């Protein structure tokens, strides 16, 4: 979004300073079109990127209240992105916005990021797809990162309009082949320019050594073993080349059922209990096959049912938890709250925004995911149970829940490297279908389900509630969600490790040729300069001190008191500047499926059918689980928080918030100038800097050389000038926010009439 001083066109308007963008109205362009001299602005292309089509005399709108302003320039479409090039490129560049992405500019939209395209015909908005008989006078693009772009084509040549609109629709909406993705063009062209980060120690889990290291770190190597039976994907294309199974499990069983029905190890707890996942066996009608499957599953149970564990807790996520359809429907409703075309539309929805938020059920789905993760944590932590997650392919909800459990139980996963390694292990190597779930090929809209985004939203809830426990910030999570749609990284563009490995060779060459070196998203230097990367690291995070037991106990208590005081101060400040719009669930319990209560467990029907009465007798009753969960949950929250130990979120309605930085960052009306968490963080960084300065002076007096301290980001120097949308906006334009509710000020009459009226007393009744 363009956020510099907006100078409206019109007679008598004072000429703007050269450093400002002069925004002109469409009618002025029409009047002075012959006098306009188009300036050539350089189009920056990535290696392998090709220009496909372009159109000149395009007006990019900036919506402000009921008035439309814009800037004149070119609209281009490449095989990587849609880009708008304003006539004055230097003026469009906001020098104050130092948090810039080096790959995707402010006015760039990657083709994979395009969600919906609309055209305006005679003031009517229609969805555009396929071949068009008539071309629109206005183009509106809704992006998956929730940006909204509007372009006026009224003064563009007809043939250019046809070319650019048809090109954009075809290259963003038409089905694609995998090898036609820009990912491969870029990797081929930039083969000798690969950037690597020497400080990046993310475990990729693509070797047997990586899995052995994880087993040793979690002390799981006593009961589990890393196997290479699937090397070369000879057994199962769905599984990674290397994975971990229980030690007694015969490797021939993996061959026998092609990897289905095999308990795959995820993580081991300090008390020896383990978290495992398993895909369902193929459903067969033959009685003989069913008997073999039942016998096999019974053997699986015996394998993981090891002393001293008396119970193996089985969670059937396919039958007794969320469905992918629920997630898809909820997010489709939820995202419409933030895809705002103009300010008027924003304020029109203000009075019913909370009810729309609740009816989307997105926050309730987040709460259910967190609750399920806590239930599993309770089984492992308090009851020393092995927990087996079951799902049809073990690649969606299994990835989500297992990752959340590890995040809550393992402080290593709350470091940046640990978190990235967790995603590599559970999502990338776990076979999550990123290609289908993100719909990168545009082949099946029904398969597009934001499961990974749901995971990031759940992680944000934890980061928001317990900031000192995480080495990374919410800004890190936001840019990670954006990276889903940048097709130069291989991390989120394949359905499985097998699909990635089989497509890494150069097209047209044999399989023995040198493979393409695809970038991973974890090399943040590709997207951000070192200065901007400082905003991805949490300055409040402190590594676990290596102290003896007595010191550790005292330090922990002191840290907890300090954190509680910080949280109280921060909460008071946030309430003082809180936006009018509600950003959390209500105090009362939100509506959910009648089959699923808030503290209630459904019976595991599928496991009973598959594993027989022996397993079903060992599954806890719903009443016992409810009591155990409540006791565990309430007990943990009644004690001081150890940020390097077990970490549980609050899951009461008001505690589940909207991830404002991601969802509201492109809506200037939603900002808090000089407020919110940014102001608190700014003050804390100033204090950290002052302490560092005093320490350096002390060290100078003692003639000792101190290692250079990490400099606090100068982006946060003056909190009064910052917006709560920081770092995606520093100074946003001021918006005329209605003091009265939308329904109230609309009832008073038209804006033009209000401007002409004399001041008068209006009785609004009891407010």
N, C-alpha and C positions, 0 to 999 in steps of 0.2 A: 504494500500500500504506500502511496506517496504521502508524506507527512509534513512537507515544508510549507511555508507560508502561502496560503491560497489567495491569489489576487484575482478577483472576479473581473470580467470584462464589462465594458459599458462606458458611456460618455462621461467625461470628467474624472475618470479614475486616474489617480496619480501613477506615474510611470514607476514600475518596480525597479529595485536595485538590481544590478547585473547578476548578483549571486542568488537571486530568487527565480523560481519558475513562474512564468506568467501564464496562468490558465485562462483560456478563452472559451467563450460559449460557441456552440455549434453554428448558430446563425451568423456569428462573426466570421467563421471560417468560410461559410458560403458566400458572404459578401466580399471578402478579401482574398478569395481563393487564388485569383490570378496574380496577386501581389506576393504570395508566399513562395519563398525560395527554399526548397528542401535541402537540408544539410545532410551530407552523407555521414552516417554514424557507423562505426566499425562493428560488425557482428563477430563476436568472439566464438570461435568454434573449437570444440575439443578434438583431440586426435581421432580420426575416423568419422567425424560428424560432417554431414552433407546438407546443404541448403536445398529444400524441396520446393517451396513456393513463398511468395511474399506479396504484400499489398501496401501501397503508400496512402497518404492522406487519411490515416485512421486516427480517430480520437479515442484515447483511453480515458474513461470516466473516473472521476473521484466523486463519490456520493457524499453530499453534506446536506442533511435535512432535506428540504424539498427542492433545493437548487442543484443543478448538475454542472459540474466544472470538469475540465479535462486538460490533457496535454496532447499535442499533435505529434505524430510520428509514423513509423513503419511497423507493421505486424508481419512476422516471419515464422515459418514452420520448417524445422529441420527433422532429421530422423531421430533426434534426441529430445527436442523441446520446442515449445511455442514461446516466442520472445517478442517483447515490444521494445522498440528502439525509439526513444524520444528524440526530437530534433536537437535538444540541448542535453547531451548525455551527462555532462559534468553537473548540470543543475539537478538532474534526476538523482544523482548520487548523493545520498545523505551522508555528509562527512561525519556527522555525530554518531551514526550507526556503525560502530566499530566491530560489531559481531556479525561479520559477513561470511557467507558461504562462498568458497572459491569456485565451486562447481556450478551452483545454481544461483543466479542473480535474483534481485528483488522483483524484477518483471519477467522472470522466466518460469515456465511451467513444463516440467518433464512430461512426455507423452503418457507415461504410466501414472502420473499424478492426476490426470483429467478424470473427473467423475461423471459429470453430465454436461451436455452442451445445449444451450437454448438459443432460439432466435426470436426476435421481436418483429412481428408483422402487424402494422397498423395498431400499435400499442398493445398487441396481444402476444403473450409469451408462450412459445411452443417448443417442445423437445425436438432436437434435430438428430436425424439418423438416416443412413442409406442415401439414395439419390434424391436430390431436391429438385422440384419443379420450379419453385420460386425461392429467391434468396433473401435473407433478412436484412433489415436496415440497421439492426443492432445485434451483436453477438455477446452472449453471456456464458462464461465458463465457470462451473463449480469444480473446485479441486478437492482431492482426497485429504489434503492437509487443511481444508476448510477455508482456503482463500476464495474470493469471488472476483473475477475480472469481467469488466464490461467494455466493449469496444463499439463505437459508432462507425458504421460503414456507409452512412448516407452520402458522404462526399467522396467516396472511393470509386474509381472507375469500375464499371459493371463487370468487365472481364476479370479484373483483379479480385473482385468480391467472389465471383464464382470459383476462381482458382484457390483462394485462401480458405474459404469456407469448406469447399469440397475436400481440400487437402487435409485440413484439421480433422474433419469428421472421419475421413478414411483412415488416417494414421493413428487415431485415438480410439475409434469405435470398432473397426473391422477386425475380425479374427486374424491372429498372426501365427507364424511358425516359430518354434523356439530359436532356431538358428538365425532368424531374422531380427532378433532383439538387438538393440544397440550395444548391449553388453559384449557381444562377440566382435562387433566392429571396433569398439574402443580397445578391447584387449589385444586385438591383432595390430592396430595402429600404434598403440602405446607400449608395445612389448619391451622396448629398450628404455622406457621412461618410467618404469614402475617405482613408486615411492614406498619406502619401507621405514617403519618407525623402530629404531633400535631399542627403545624403552618399552616396547609393546611385548609383554610376556603372556599374552592370552593363550590358554591351552586350547588347541584346536580339536583334540580328540580324534585325530585322523591317523594315529599310530597306536600300536599296542603299548608302547612305552607311556603314552599319555594316560591310558586307562589304568595301567599299573601304578602310576604316580598318584592318581585319584584314589585308588584302593588303599594305598599306603597312607595317604593324608587322612582319610576317614577311618582308618583301622578296619577296613572291610575285607582286607586280604586274608583274614583268618578263616572266613566262611565262603568267600566268593573268589572267582578266578576270571581273568581276562582270556578270551578265546579268539583265535584267528580262523575259525572254521569257515567263516564267510569271506575270507580273503579272495578278492577277485569277483565277489558277489556271485559265487557259484551256487550257493544255497538259497539265498533270498535277496531280491533286489530292493526290498523295502527296508531291510536292516543295514546298518553301517558295516564296514569291513571288519571292525573289531568292536566287541562289546563284552559285558560281564554277566556271568550266570552263576548260580549256586555251585559250589565245588562238587557236590555229589551228582550233579546232572550229567548224564552221559551225552557226549557230543553227537552221537548218532541220532539222538532224538531231535536235534536241530535239523538234521538232514531229513528225517522221516516226515516231519510236518512243515517243511519249507519255512521254518522260523516262526510259524504261528503257534500260539499257545505256549510259548517259551517264556518263563519268568526272567525278565531282563532287569538287572540290578541298576538302581538309580543313585542311591546314597545310603550310607550307614551312619547311625546315631552313635553318640559317645557311649551309650549303654549297651551297644551291640545289636539293637534292633535295626531293621533295614526297610527301605522303601523300594518296592519293585513295581514293574508294570508288565502287562501281558496283553497281547492282542488275542481276539477270539478265534477259535478254530473255525474253518469253513463249515457252514451248515449243510449237512448231508441227510438224505432221506433213508439211505440204506441202514438197516438195523445193525448189521455187522460193523459198519464204519462207526456208528454211534457208540457201540460197545467199546471199540478200540479207543475212541476219543475219551470216553469216560474213564477208562483204565489209565490212559496217559495222564489225564488231569489229576487223577487220584495220586499218581506217582509224583506229579509236580508238587502237590500239597505235602506229601511225605518229605520231599526234598527241602522245602523251606520251613517245614514244621520241625525245628530243631530245639532241643533243650537249651536254656530254661524257659522257652516260650511255650505257653500253654494254648495260645490262640493265634491264628493267622487271620487278621482282619482283611476281608475282601471288599473292595469298593467297586461296584459296577457303575461306571460313569456313563455308560451308554443308556442304561435303563432308568437309573434312579437319580440322575442329576440333570444338568442343562442339556438341551438339544442344540445343535448348530443352527437350526431354524429359529429358535428363540433368540439366540445371539444376533443373528442377521436382522431379524425383524426389529429388535430393540434398538440396535445401532442405527438402522435406517430412519427410525423416528427421531432418535436422539440428535443426529447430526443436522437435521433440518432446523434445529433451534439456533444454529450458528452459521448457516449458509444464508447470510442476510444480503439482499441486493442493495438496500439503501437504508438510511437512518429512519425514514418514515416507517418502513416495514419493521425495523427493530423496536420502535416505540409502540407500534400497533400491537405487538405480541407481549408487551411488558405486563399487562394486567393478567394475562392467562399463562404466563411463562412457567410458573411453578407447576400448574396443573399439567401442562404439556410435558414438563420434565418428568413428573411422576408417572404419567401415562406411558412414557417411553419404556419404563422398567429397566433402563440401563444401569442406574445406580443400584437398584435392587439385585440385578445380576452380579454386579461387582461384590455386593455384600454376601451373596450366596457363595461365590467363589472363595472369598476370604474365610467364611464360616466353615466351608468344607475343608479348607487347608488347616484350620485350627483343630477341627475334629480329628484329622489324621495326625497332627502334631501331638494331640493329647494321647492318642493310642500309642504312639512311639515313645514319647517322653515320660508319661505318667504310668502307662500300663505295660511297657516293654514289649509291645506287639510288633511283629512284622506286618507291614501293610502292603497288600497287593492291589494295584490299580488295574482295572479291567476296562478295555474299550475295544471297539471293533477293530481298529487299526493301531490303537495306542499312539496316535500321532497328533491329536488335537487336545482334548481335555486332559489326557494323561500328561502331556507337556506342560499345560497350564498349572495343574494342581501340584505336580511333583516339583516344579520350579518354585512355586509359592511356599511349599513346605520347607524346602532347603533354604530359601531366603529367610524364613522365620527362625530356623533352627541352627543355621551355620553362619557365623559372623564373617567367614571368608567370602561368602557370596554377596556380602554387602560392601565389599571393596569393588573398585571399578574393574580390576583385572578378574577378580572372582566372579563378578556378575557377567562379564563378557564370556568367561569360560563356561559359566552355567548355561547361557543361551546356546553356546556352541554344542554343549553336551546334550541338553534336553530338547532343543528345538531343531538345530541344524543337523546334528548326527542322529537325533531322535526321529527324523523323517517327517517333520511337519511340512505339509504341502504348501509352501510359500507361493509357488507358481500359481496354484489353483485358488488358494485362499485370498490372495491379493489380486487375482484375475489379471495377471500380467499379459496373458495371451488373448484376453477378451473372447474366450471360447465358450464360457458357461457362467452366466451371472449368478446362477443358483449356488455355485460352488464358492462364491466370494463371501467369506465369513471372517470378520476381523478378530480372530482368536488371539493372535499375537498382540494386537492393540489392546484387547481386553486384559491381557497379562500385564502390559505396561501400565494400564490404568490402575490395576490392583497394586502394582509396585509403587505407583505414585501415592496411593493412599498411605502406605507404610512410610514412605519418605516424608510425606507431609506431616504425619503424626509423630514421627520419631526422627527429626533431622540429624541429630548428632550420631546416629547409628550407621549412617551411610556415607561412603567416601565420595559418591557422585551426587549431583544436584538434579532438581526437576528439569533444568535446562538440558542436561544430558539426556534425560528420558524423552524430552520433546524432540530434540534433533535426531535421536535414534528412531523415533516414530516417523520422522520425515525421510529418513534414509531408506525406508521400505520402498520408496518410489524413485530412487536414483539408480538408473541401470548402468552403473559402472562398477558396482560392487556385486560380487557373486553370492554374498551371505544370504540374501533374502530372495533369490531368483530361481531356486530349484525346489523340486518336490522331494528329493532324496539325495544322499551322497552318491548313489549309483548314477542318477541322472546327470549330476554335475560332472563326475569323472568321465562318463562316456561322451560328453559333449565338449570336453576341453581341448580336443585336437583341432587343428586348423581345418577348415572346410575344404574338401577336395583333395586332402592328403591322407595317407594311410595312418593307421593307429600308432605306428612306430615313430611318427614325427614328433618333434618337440611340442609338448603341451602348452596351451595358452596359460599365461601367468595372470590369473584373475585377482583383482584386488579384493580385500575384505573390508568391511565397514569399520573394523576396529582400528584401522590406521587413520586416526582423526586428523593427521596433518594434511591429508588429501583435501579435506573440506575446510579446515580452519587454520588460521595462523596461530602461533604459540600464545599470543596475547588473548585471543578469543578462547582458546582451549582452557584457560584458567577458570572460565565460567562453568566448565563442566565438572570441576572438582570442588567439593564442599569444604570451605575453610573452617567450618566448625567441627569437622570430623577429626578425631584424635585416635591414633593407633593404640591398640591395647598395650598398656605399659607392662614391661617384664619385671614384676615385683614379686617378693615372697608373699605368702598367704596372708600374713598379718597386715602388711602394707596395702595389699590389694583390696582387702576388706574395707580399710579406712578410706582409700581413694575412691572406691566405688560409691560409698555413701556420700562423700563430698561432691562427686560429680553429679550424682542424682539430684542433690539439693540445688546445685547450680543450674542444672537443666530445667528443673521444675520452676525456678524463679524466672529463667529466660522465657519459658513457655508462657508463664503468666503475664509477663510484660508484653510479649509479642501478641498474645491473645487480646490484651486490652487495647493495644494500638490498632490491631486489625478491626476490632469491633467499632472503633471510633471512626474509621474511614471506610467501613464496609459498604459496598455497593448496594443499591436498593434491591437488586434482584437476589432471590434466594439461590444458594448454590449447594444445598444439601437436601437430604431426605427429611421428611417431617418428623416431629417428635413421636407421633403415633406410628405404629408398625404399618409399613406400606403393604398394599395388596399383593399377594402372591398366589401361586397356584394352590387350590384347595388341598392338593395331595402333598404339598410341601409346607410344613410349618417352619417357623424361624428357629426353634430349638427342637427339631424333630427329625428322626431318621426313618426313611422308608425301608421296608423289608427287601432283602436282596433276592428277588425272585429268580433272576437269570442264573446266579451262582448256585442256588438250590437245585435248579433243573440240571445244570451242567455237572456239578460236583457231588450231588446226592445228599442224603440226610446227614452224613458224617460231618460235612462242612457246615450245613445249615444249623446244626446244633451249637456250633462254636461261634456263630455270629451273635453279637450282642442284641438284646431286645431294645426297642426304641426308648422305653422308659429308662433303662440303665444308661444308655448313651446320653439321653437328655440330662440326667443327673450328673454324670461324669463330666460332660462338656461344661455345664454351668459352674460346677465346683472348680474345675481347672481354669476356666476363663476368668471367673470372679477372683479366684485366689491370686492369679498372676497379676491382675490389674490392681490388686490391693497392696502390692509390694513395690518398693522403689525399683525402677527399671535399670537393668544391667544391659547397656548397649552393646556389650561384647558377649552376650549370652542369648538365651531364648528371647524372641521378640514377637509379641502378638499385637495385632491392630485392634482398635475399638471398632465394633461393628454395629453399634446402635445407629438408628436412622440419621440423626444430625451429624454424626461423625463421618459419614460417607459423603465426600464433597465432589463437586465438579472440578475437574482438572483445568482450572481457569487459564493457566498459561498456554496450554495447547489449544483449547477450544475457543477461547475468547480473544486471542492475541491479535486477530485481524479486525476486531471491532472496536474502533476508538471510543465509542460511547460507553464501553464497559470498563474503561481504564480508571484507575485511581491515581491522580497526579500527586507525586511525592509521597505515596502511601503504600500500604500493604506490606508484605514481607520484604520487599526491596529496601524500604526505608530502614527496617530493623537490621538487615544484613549490611547495609552501608555503614551504619554506626558501629557495628561490631568489627568490620574491617578497618575502620579508622582507629579503633582501640587497639587492634592487633598490630597495625602499622606503628602506632605510638610506642607500644611495648617493645617492638623490634628495634625502633630507633633508640630507645633508652638502653636496651641491652647492648647495642653496638657501641654506645658511648662508654658504658661500663667496661666493655671488652678493650676499648682503646686505652683506657686508663691503666688497665692491667697488662697492656702491651701483648695481648693475645689476639691471634687471628681467628676470626669467626667465619664459618662457612656462609656464603651469601644466602640470605633468606629469600623465600619466595615472595615476590612483590604482589601486593594486593591489586586486583584489577582497577585501573584508573577509571574504568567505566562507571564505577560506583562512587566517584569522588563527591558528588553533590546530589544527595538524595532528593532534595526539593525539586530538582529539574527532571527527575526520573518518573517514569510511569510504571504502574503495576504490570504493564505488558512487557517490561524490560526482560531480556535484552533484545527482544524483537522490535521494540520501539523505545526511543528515548523521550522525545518530545512529540506527542501526537497533537493534532489540531483539537481545539476545544469544540465541543458539541453543545448545541442548545438543548439541554435536558429539561423536559417538562417538570415543573415543580408539582403539578397536580397529576393524578393518575390519568392515563391515556383517555379513559372514558369520560373523565371530568372535563379535560381541556377541549376535547372534541365537541362536547355538548355546548360549549360556549360560542361556537361558531367558527367560521373560516379564519385562517391566519390573517388574510388581507383585511378582513372586517375588523379583527381584533386590533390591528395596528392603527386603524383610523378612529377607533372609539376613544372617547374621553375616559379618564380613570373613573371607575365606579365601584361601588361595594357589591361584591358577589357573595351571597350567603351559600356556603357549601354544606351547611348542616354539621353534624357531628362527624369528625374525621377520626 
